[in-house]
Amino acid sequence: MTPFRPMLEALTRQRGVRASLIVSENDGLVVDSSLRFDQDGDRVAALAASMYRKARLSARAARLGAVAFLQLDAERGRVCAVGGRSDLVIVVVADPAANVGLIRVELFKALESLE
């Protein structure tokens, strides 16, 4: 059991959440995860790390400041991600109808405990 396990399980208990992961932004590797419904953690981790890294670099280049919250909406689901000062990114995969507002609040709570 890693120190991330309680945080990940709390995120995964949110209604509509299929998976929660701690991912290395630099290489897209899974540090820890809580997966449901046969989610492929490695693919999600690589996608989320790449998106978050590119968004962070783009925001910096545009002088917009730090990326606070990243959300990808797709036909069959959502990917939400937050990152902090470390190279770790917290990622949630949710159903299309999931309440993103609640997920966002929980992600920011989790980020506070990560930093």
N, C-alpha and C positions, 0 to 999 in steps of 0.2 A: 504494500500500500504506500503510495507516494503522498507527499503533503498536499497535492492538488486534488486528491480523490474526493474529499467532502465538497469542495467547490464545484467540481464537475458533476457530481451526483445531484447537487442542489439545482444546477442549471438544467440537467436532463429531466428533472421532475416537473419542470414548467410545462404547462399544457401545449401540445403541438411540437415539442422539441424532440427531434430524432437522435441527435448526437451533440456532444460537447467535447471539445478538444483543447489541449494546450499544445501549441505548435511553435517551432522555431521559425522565426521570420526569415532568417538567413538561408536555411537549407530546406525548409518545408517538411522537416521530420516531425513525427508525432512524439511529444514528450510524455503525454498521458492522455487518456481518452475514456469517455463513457458513451458507448454506442448502443443504439437500439435498431431494430428492424433491418438487420443485415447491412448497415451502412459501411461503406468502404472508407475507413479512416485515413488511409494513406493518400488516396486520391483527393479527398476533401482537404487534408492538410496541405498538400502541394498547391492546390487551387487557391485556398485561402491565404497562404503565405505569399504567393506570387501577387495576388490582388492587393493585399495589404501593403507589401513592399512598394509596389508600383504607385499606389495611391499616396503613400507617404512621400516618396521621392517627387511625385508630380506636384503635390501640395507645397512642398519645400521650394521647388523650382518656380512655382507661381507666386511664391511669397504669401501663401495663405495660412501658414502656421502648421501646427501638428494635426494629424488626422485623429479625430476623436472616435468616430463610429463609422464602420463600413457595412453596407448592406447590398447584397445582390439578390434581386427578385427574379425568379425563373418560373416557368410553367408548373413545375412539380415541386418547388420548394424555395426556401430562402437560405442564404448563408449570411450570417452576421458576425462581425469581428471587431474586437477592440485590442489595442496594444498600449504599452506604456513605455517606460524608460529602458527596460530590458529588451532583448530581442524576442521575447515570448509574446505570442498573440493568443488570445482566448477566442475560440470559434464556436459558434452554435449553428447547427443545421436544423431548420424547422419546416413544418408544413406551410403551404401557401396561405392558409387561413389563420395561422398562429398570430397572437397579439404581439407585434413587434415592440410596442411601447413597454410592455412588461419584460420582455426579453432584454431590451436595452437597459432597463433599470437593473436587472439582475447581472448583466454583463459588467456594468460599471461598479456594482458592489463587489463582484469577483475580482475586478481589476485592482480595487483598493487593497484587497487582501494579498494580491500578487506583488505589489510594489513595496 
